[in-house]
Amino acid sequence: MTPAPPAAHDAVDVIRTKRDRGELSDGQIDWVLDAYTRGDVADEQMSALAMAVLLNGMTRREVARWTAAMIATGERLDFSSLSRPTADKHSTGGVGDKTTLPLAPLVAACGVAVPQLSGRGLGHTGGTLDKLESVPGWRASLSTQEVLRQLEDVGAVVCAAGTGLAPADAKLYALRDVTGTVESIPLIASSIMSKKIAEGTGALVLDVKVGSGAFMKTADDARELARTMVDLGTDAGVRTVALLTDMSTPLGRTAGNALEVRESVEVLAGGGPADVVELTLALAREMLAAAGRDGVDPADRLADGSAMDAWRRMIAAQGGDPDAPLPAARHAHDVSAEVDGVVTRLDAHAVGVAAWRLGAGRARQGEAVQAGAGVELHVGLGDAVRAGQRLLTLHTDTPGRVGRALEALAGQVTVGPAPGPGTALRPPLVLDRIG
Ligand code: URA
């Protein structure tokens, strides 16, 4: 039997309640999200409500109800038929953050199934699906039956979240994107958690990024977002923990779709940049612990090649050829150091915007991205360099984009005298844990 729709309210009353700093009732929240999804509340009314929420916030009860009401607008997946426990990871988005790629097969190789239902990238942080689509033949769309079969056979799936999970969020997120209402902690937390709870994972590890390349610029805001999401997950019966991780400088040495796949394969082969390896292992340990499998050390599964085997099976199961050469951009432009010194600044946001302008990301939903475009870093923060040494390479199919990418980087990648002893240029990668 289809559940009865929530009792009707007046959209203007709901907006006025939040505008005047009141608390929305459960009935108001259930109705407004259901009516908006059906088209009975207009975009301009939802925009006004989203702005009132951004300015005046929501209580813990309101956020929990808002999340539940978004879940109720769609379907919920059920993985209880699988023979192993499930754990997923969600990152709030960062520059060069490719950890899902090595992490999903690594955790699968440790005996925990990873159902990673993702969206596409928008803005300066890349999307996991865009990265994987640079692998020849790989397809993002799977039916629920295919997801279940792959989780049982391979143990890891990264695919497009169907339109059936929390449809209210897809509509509301697109509206927030064009009305200046993305940056609201209750709206971000309910948006992320409605999709993850509806996805049906048993355990969830959140990687909440902090710094110039992230949504959250300060550790205090990131901690508040993490706490809100951990509470929402826990209250919904999902074992949830969050790591706060640094995003003031890019993760690893690449930002861009095929470039990041190449670096992820290096990690799975036992190499790769130390920070990507450190974060992948930290997240894997949290996922295994949350899924009740903390007796397994994921570092062993990287070292013995079983994570690489799981990657190859995961790619092949979705039509991809793990042995095919990855696409490369047609044009490369090097940026070199002008003086001797150390790299004193390597700003994540600037590198993300440069990669985006080179064609790695999209400005509007639905736009195509270039598989080979992006930024390749030859040095990291604190490295000693000589005048003339290459600092980074810009890759693109459209050389006309290089000028705007260089503008984004101006003053954001600097070489200067080494700082005094005891002055760290990079904060620790894992800043805090909230569980
Ligand atoms: N990612 C989401 O899914 N939702 C937000 O609101 C922000 C980031």
Residues whose N, C-alpha, C, O or C-beta is under 5 A from the ligand:
A	BS01	URA	V182 L187 I188 S191 I192
